[in-house]
Amino acid sequence: MTDRLQLEVAYARPERQLIVKLSLPAGTTAREAVLQSGIAGEFPDIDLAHLQLGVFGKAVPPEHVLRDRDRVEIYRPLQADPKEVRRRRAEAGKAE
């Protein structure tokens, strides 16, 4: 086992995305990787106090200990509840 992890931290907005490659010590958490990446400086809308994170599309808590070659994804809050949007669309279809 290596004492350094090769990681990526990713964040995307509709108009721009950024993926930062890092080499961090084994035992690094998802939150620590985000902080070390500097992405929050590039995207001021990231709320570091309430991070929603994932690793390769699977939600993980900020305390999740990372493995070599993991990609940490920072998720934005949903603009609308997908279930509610589908319900409204179905109701509109019935009305027609």
C-alpha positions as CSV (number, residue, x, y, z in Angstrom):
1,M,0.0,0.0,0.0
2,T,1.3,3.4,-0.9
3,D,1.5,6.3,1.5
4,R,0.2,8.8,-1.1
5,L,-3.1,8.8,-2.9
6,Q,-3.7,10.0,-6.5
7,L,-7.1,11.8,-6.4
8,E,-9.3,14.0,-8.4
9,V,-11.8,16.6,-7.1
10,A,-14.5,17.6,-9.5
11,Y,-17.1,20.4,-9.6
12,A,-19.4,21.5,-12.4
13,R,-21.7,24.4,-13.1
14,P,-23.7,24.6,-16.3
15,E,-21.2,27.1,-17.8
16,R,-18.0,25.7,-16.4
17,Q,-16.4,22.6,-14.8
18,L,-13.2,22.0,-13.1
19,I,-11.3,18.8,-12.2
20,V,-8.2,19.1,-9.9
21,K,-5.7,16.3,-9.7
22,L,-4.0,15.9,-6.3
23,S,-1.5,13.7,-4.5
24,L,-2.4,13.5,-0.8
25,P,-1.5,11.3,2.1
26,A,-3.3,8.0,2.8
27,G,-6.1,8.5,5.2
28,T,-7.3,11.7,3.6
29,T,-11.1,12.3,3.8
30,A,-13.3,13.6,1.1
31,R,-13.7,16.9,2.9
32,E,-9.9,17.3,3.3
33,A,-9.5,16.6,-0.5
34,V,-12.0,19.3,-1.3
35,L,-10.2,21.8,0.9
36,Q,-6.8,21.0,-0.5
37,S,-8.0,21.2,-4.1
38,G,-8.7,25.0,-3.9
39,I,-11.9,24.6,-5.9
40,A,-13.9,26.6,-3.4
41,G,-11.7,29.6,-4.4
42,E,-12.7,29.1,-8.0
43,F,-16.4,28.7,-7.2
44,P,-17.6,31.0,-4.4
45,D,-21.0,29.3,-4.4
46,I,-19.6,26.2,-2.8
47,D,-20.8,26.0,0.8
48,L,-18.0,24.3,2.7
49,A,-20.1,24.1,5.8
50,H,-22.7,21.9,4.1
51,L,-20.8,19.9,1.5
52,Q,-22.7,17.2,-0.5
53,L,-20.1,14.9,-1.8
54,G,-19.8,11.7,-3.8
55,V,-17.2,9.3,-5.1
56,F,-17.8,8.1,-8.7
57,G,-21.5,9.0,-8.5
58,K,-22.2,7.4,-5.1
59,A,-23.0,9.8,-2.2
60,V,-20.5,9.7,0.7
61,P,-20.2,11.7,3.9
62,P,-17.5,14.3,4.2
63,E,-15.6,12.1,6.6
64,H,-15.3,9.3,4.0
65,V,-11.7,8.1,3.8
66,L,-10.6,8.0,0.2
67,R,-8.8,5.3,-1.7
68,D,-6.1,5.7,-4.4
69,R,-7.6,6.9,-7.7
70,D,-10.9,8.1,-6.2
71,R,-12.7,11.1,-7.8
72,V,-14.5,13.3,-5.3
73,E,-17.5,15.0,-6.7
74,I,-19.0,18.1,-5.2
75,Y,-22.7,18.2,-5.7
76,R,-24.8,21.4,-6.0
77,P,-28.2,21.7,-4.3
78,L,-31.1,20.7,-6.4
79,Q,-33.0,23.6,-8.0
80,A,-36.3,21.6,-8.0
81,D,-37.4,18.3,-6.5
82,P,-37.4,15.8,-9.5
83,K,-40.4,13.9,-8.1
84,E,-42.4,17.2,-7.9
85,V,-41.5,18.2,-11.4
86,R,-42.6,14.7,-12.8
87,R,-45.9,15.0,-10.8
88,R,-46.7,18.4,-12.2
89,R,-45.8,17.3,-15.7
90,A,-48.2,14.3,-15.3
91,E,-51.0,16.5,-14.0
92,A,-50.5,18.9,-17.0
93,G,-50.7,15.9,-19.4
94,K,-54.0,14.8,-17.9
95,A,-55.5,18.2,-18.2
96,E,-54.8,18.4,-21.9
